[in-house]
Amino acid sequence: MTASVFPDSFLWGTATSAHQVEGNNLNSDVWAEEYAEGSPYRDRSGDAVDHYHLYREDIRLLASLGLNSYRFSIEWARIEPEPGAYSKAELAHYRDMIRACKENGITPVVTLMHFTSPRWLMQLGGWKNPETADRFARYCEFVFQEIGEDIPYALTLNEANLPVLLKELFINLNFMPPVGIDAKSWTAPGWRESAARRCGTTIDRYFTFHMASDEASLGIVLDAHRKARAAIKKASPSTRVGLSLALPDVQCMPGGEEHAARKWHDYFGQFLPAIQGDDFLGVQNYAREVYGPNGLISMAETAEETTAMGTEFHPEALAGAVRRAAQSLAIPIMVTEHGIATEDDDQRVRFIRRGLKGLQVCIAEGIEVLGYLHWSAFDNFEWTFGYAPRFGLITVNRDTQERTVKESAKLLGNIAQENGVIG
């Protein structure tokens, strides 16, 4: 196999999300949850890695590694701090991020909502209010009317299926409940009352994106995607639009076929009607799930190697997820996240190399893959886990905000320059 299996237009890059790297996202629901009384967040995001101010240096650094793409998110809570009030100043900030990408030969892949919502949305019922779909579409329309012509790829929502996935992992492995859900009663715990007050509302209205795992709220999420896609296409017809899904490689042992099929439907199949009108699908993979006669099997218990998150080290899951998703799609796939939490960068090097070797095989089989965007560019704020998990290709001293490039970043840059995994 040669490097030429990857097309010349292949996107090689990294990914971030605004709340996890920008810092001081004061107007978002997640910021309110971080500061709620009894909050389960291990750290507060604070200044994060100050990407909000250091984005030009950061984009230059990514380009210097040899990468040609960068996925980042525009923060809804910054663009629309009050309902219907749009900030031209914040829009100018993201316009300059896109300009910095262009100046450095970087293709921007822009996400419009990466888990966080404006505080005011919680006053209106959050993601259980059907009107949220229209509000989200109007925000997307504003952004793309102003700067859409400079955005070649857009993801409306990051991991639209994540609430479903988190609920499954908690029920089967006691891994973690969706953010804001009490582990025992599967209801909103007391600390969320404090978060609701910080957003100027009550607990009965407070419904974040991470809670949208039931049929009604999932319907609102998918309606938001469809309406946002239409708004983006109207404002910027040349932009290719999709959403991303968190897709483990779902496998089965003898007797587990029915369990596996049901879970793949939950994670992927039920989203197909909304995906079919898209230009591409973002696949985000970190691990596999294996089902037996009694349901999900904890592979970490027997794995020879695990990650810092306690999950099985299995980079080959990427190829499995891409291959299975492609079987039901008539549109290309973009790997919009693939990564590992580890203190051992040698482990990350092996994860990248093995994952990409599998992706090469997928492309050789005829699957159209647009790009590979590694999670994450930086060691950053990992939601309830705080700053402990290290997913980044670049480490950051948060006292000085000094960036240090890891060997894994150099590896991915070299692969990008060769346009393939050699040896």
MOPE-V610474 format. One record per residue. RES is the residue in one small letter. SS is DSSP state (H for helix, E for strand, C for the rest). OMEGA is omega in radians with two decimals (none if undefined). BURIAL is # if it has 9 or more other ideal C-beta (glycine too) atoms within 8 Angstrom, else .. Layout:
RES_SS_OMEGA_BURIAL, RES_SS_OMEGA_BURIAL
//
This chain:
m_C_-3.09_., t_C_-3.13_., a_H_-3.05_#, s_H_3.10_., v_H_3.08_#, f_C_3.13_#, p_C_-3.14_., d_C_-3.12_., s_C_-3.04_., f_C_-3.14_#, l_E_3.08_#, w_E_-3.10_#, g_E_-3.13_#, t_E_-3.10_#, a_E_3.00_#, t_C_2.94_#, s_C_-3.01_#, a_H_-3.05_#, h_H_-3.06_#, q_H_-3.08_#, v_H_-3.01_#, e_C_-3.06_#, g_C_3.00_#, n_C_3.08_#, n_C_-2.91_#, l_C_-2.99_., n_C_-3.05_#, s_E_3.10_#, d_H_-3.13_#, v_H_3.07_#, w_H_3.11_#, a_H_3.14_#, e_H_3.11_#, e_H_-3.06_#, y_C_3.11_., a_C_3.10_#, e_C_-3.12_., g_C_-3.09_., s_C_3.09_#, p_C_3.13_., y_C_-3.07_#, r_C_3.08_., d_C_2.94_#, r_C_-3.04_., s_C_3.08_#, g_C_3.12_., d_C_-3.06_., a_C_3.08_#, v_C_3.06_#, d_C_3.10_#, h_H_3.13_#, y_H_3.14_#, h_H_-3.02_., l_H_-3.04_#, y_H_-3.12_#, r_H_3.08_., e_H_-3.11_., d_H_-3.14_#, i_H_3.06_#, r_H_3.14_#, l_H_3.11_#, l_H_3.13_#, a_H_-3.12_#, s_H_3.11_., l_C_-3.11_#, g_C_3.14_#, l_C_-3.08_#, n_C_-3.12_#, s_E_3.12_#, y_E_3.07_#, r_E_3.08_#, f_E_-3.12_#, s_E_2.97_#, i_C_-3.04_#, e_C_3.14_#, w_H_-3.08_#, a_H_3.07_#, r_H_-3.08_#, i_H_-3.10_#, e_C_-3.07_#, p_C_3.03_#, e_E_-3.08_., p_C_3.09_., g_C_3.12_., a_E_-3.06_., y_C_-3.08_#, s_C_3.08_#, k_H_3.14_., a_H_3.13_., e_H_3.08_#, l_H_3.11_#, a_H_3.09_., h_H_-3.12_#, y_H_3.03_#, r_H_-3.13_#, d_H_3.03_#, m_H_3.12_#, i_H_3.10_#, r_H_3.12_#, a_H_3.06_#, c_H_-3.11_#, k_H_-3.12_#, e_H_-3.09_., n_C_3.11_#, g_C_-3.11_., i_C_3.07_#, t_E_3.13_#, p_E_2.97_#, v_E_-2.92_#, v_E_3.06_#, t_E_-3.08_#, l_C_3.11_#, m_C_-3.14_#, h_C_3.05_#, f_C_-3.03_#, t_C_3.13_#, s_C_3.07_#, p_E_3.11_#, r_H_-3.06_#, w_H_3.13_#, l_H_3.11_#, m_H_3.09_#, q_H_-3.07_#, l_C_3.13_#, g_C_3.07_#, g_H_-3.03_#, w_H_2.95_#, k_H_3.09_#, n_C_-3.13_#, p_C_3.14_., e_H_3.13_., t_H_3.13_#, a_H_3.14_#, d_H_3.13_., r_H_3.11_#, f_H_3.14_#, a_H_3.13_#, r_H_3.06_#, y_H_3.11_#, c_H_3.13_#, e_H_3.12_#, f_H_-3.11_#, v_H_-3.03_#, f_H_2.99_#, q_H_-3.07_., e_H_-3.01_., i_H_-3.04_#, g_H_-3.07_#, e_H_3.14_., d_H_-3.13_#, i_C_-3.09_#, p_C_-3.12_., y_E_3.13_#, a_E_2.98_#, l_E_3.13_#, t_C_-3.04_#, l_C_3.04_#, n_C_3.07_#, e_C_-3.14_#, a_C_-3.11_#, n_C_-3.02_#, l_H_3.12_#, p_H_3.10_#, v_H_-3.11_#, l_H_-3.13_#, l_H_3.12_#, k_H_3.12_#, e_H_-3.12_#, l_H_-3.14_#, f_H_-3.09_#, i_H_-3.03_., n_H_-3.01_., l_H_-3.06_., n_C_-3.07_., f_C_3.06_., m_C_3.07_., p_C_3.02_#, p_C_-3.14_#, v_C_3.09_#, g_C_-3.12_#, i_C_3.12_#, d_C_-3.03_#, a_C_-3.05_., k_C_-3.03_., s_C_-3.09_., w_C_3.08_., t_C_3.14_., a_C_3.13_#, p_C_-3.04_#, g_C_-3.07_., w_H_-3.12_#, r_H_3.02_#, e_H_3.09_#, s_H_3.11_#, a_H_3.12_#, a_H_3.12_#, r_H_3.13_#, r_H_3.08_#, c_C_3.09_#, g_C_-3.10_., t_C_-3.14_#, t_C_-3.01_., i_C_-3.12_., d_C_3.11_., r_C_-3.02_#, y_C_-3.08_#, f_C_-3.06_#, t_C_3.14_#, f_H_-3.09_#, h_H_-3.13_#, m_H_-2.99_#, a_C_-3.10_#, s_C_3.11_#, d_C_-3.03_., e_H_-3.08_., a_H_-3.10_., s_H_3.04_#, l_H_3.07_#, g_H_3.11_., i_H_3.11_#, v_H_-3.12_#, l_H_3.04_#, d_H_3.09_#, a_H_3.11_#, h_H_-3.10_#, r_H_-3.10_#, k_H_3.09_#, a_H_3.11_#, r_H_3.13_#, a_H_-3.14_#, a_H_3.13_#, i_H_-3.13_#, k_H_3.12_#, k_H_-3.11_., a_H_-3.07_#, s_C_-3.04_#, p_C_-3.09_., s_C_-3.14_., t_C_3.07_#, r_E_-2.96_#, v_E_3.05_#, g_E_2.95_#, l_C_3.10_#, s_E_3.08_#, l_E_3.00_#, a_E_-3.02_#, l_C_2.96_#, p_C_3.03_#, d_E_-3.07_#, v_E_-3.12_#, q_E_3.10_#, c_E_2.97_#, m_C_3.12_#, p_C_-3.11_., g_C_-3.11_., g_C_-3.04_#, e_H_-3.10_., e_H_3.10_., h_H_-3.10_#, a_H_-3.13_#, a_H_3.14_., r_H_-3.12_., k_H_3.10_#, w_H_3.05_#, h_H_-3.14_#, d_H_-3.07_#, y_H_-2.96_#, f_C_-3.00_#, g_H_-3.10_#, q_H_3.12_., f_H_-3.07_#, l_H_-3.14_#, p_H_3.13_., a_H_-3.10_#, i_H_-2.98_#, q_C_3.12_., g_C_-3.07_., d_C_3.09_#, d_C_3.09_., f_E_3.05_#, l_E_3.01_#, g_E_3.10_#, v_E_-3.13_#, q_E_-3.01_#, n_E_3.09_#, y_C_-3.00_#, a_C_3.04_#, r_E_2.99_#, e_E_-3.13_#, v_E_-3.09_#, y_E_3.05_#, g_E_-3.11_#, p_C_-3.10_., n_C_3.12_., g_E_-3.04_., l_E_3.10_#, i_E_3.11_#, s_C_-3.11_., m_H_-3.12_#, a_H_-3.09_#, e_H_-3.12_., t_C_-3.07_., a_C_3.06_#, e_C_-3.08_., e_C_3.13_., t_E_3.11_., t_C_3.12_#, a_C_3.07_#, m_C_3.12_., g_C_3.14_., t_C_3.14_#, e_E_3.02_#, f_C_-3.07_#, h_C_-3.09_#, p_C_3.13_#, e_C_3.11_#, a_H_-3.13_#, l_H_-3.13_#, a_H_3.14_#, g_H_-3.14_#, a_H_3.13_#, v_H_-3.10_#, r_H_-3.09_#, r_H_3.11_#, a_H_-3.08_#, a_H_-3.13_#, q_C_-3.07_., s_C_-3.02_., l_C_3.00_#, a_C_-3.13_., i_C_3.13_#, p_E_3.07_#, i_E_2.95_#, m_E_3.05_#, v_E_-3.04_#, t_E_2.96_#, e_E_3.00_#, h_E_-3.06_#, g_C_-3.06_#, i_C_3.00_#, a_C_-3.12_#, t_C_3.00_#, e_C_-3.08_., d_C_-3.08_., d_H_3.04_#, d_H_3.09_., q_H_3.10_#, r_H_3.10_#, v_H_3.14_#, r_H_3.13_#, f_H_3.14_#, i_H_-3.06_#, r_H_-3.12_#, r_H_3.11_#, g_H_-3.12_#, l_H_3.05_#, k_H_3.08_#, g_H_3.13_#, l_H_3.06_#, q_H_-3.14_#, v_H_3.11_#, c_H_-3.13_#, i_H_3.10_#, a_H_3.11_., e_C_3.10_., g_C_3.10_., i_C_-3.13_#, e_C_3.13_., v_E_-3.05_#, l_E_-3.07_#, g_E_3.12_#, y_E_-3.12_#, l_E_-3.01_#, h_E_3.01_#, w_E_0.12_#, s_C_3.08_#, a_C_-3.03_#, f_E_2.86_#, d_C_-2.98_#, n_C_-3.10_#, f_C_-3.09_#, e_C_2.99_#, w_H_-3.05_#, t_H_-3.14_#, f_H_3.12_., g_C_-3.06_#, y_C_-3.10_#, a_C_-3.12_., p_C_-3.12_#, r_C_3.12_#, f_C_-2.90_#, g_C_2.94_#, l_C_-3.13_#, i_E_3.10_#, t_E_-3.08_#, v_E_2.96_#, n_E_-3.01_., r_C_3.02_., d_C_-3.10_., t_C_-3.04_., q_C_3.08_#, e_E_3.12_., r_E_3.06_#, t_E_-3.10_., v_E_3.10_#, k_C_3.10_#, e_H_3.12_., s_H_3.09_#, a_H_3.11_#, k_H_3.11_#, l_H_-3.11_#, l_H_3.07_#, g_H_3.11_#, n_H_3.10_#, i_H_3.12_#, a_H_-3.13_#, q_H_3.11_., e_H_-3.07_#, n_C_3.10_#, g_C_3.14_#, v_C_-3.10_#, i_C_3.06_., g_C_none_.
//
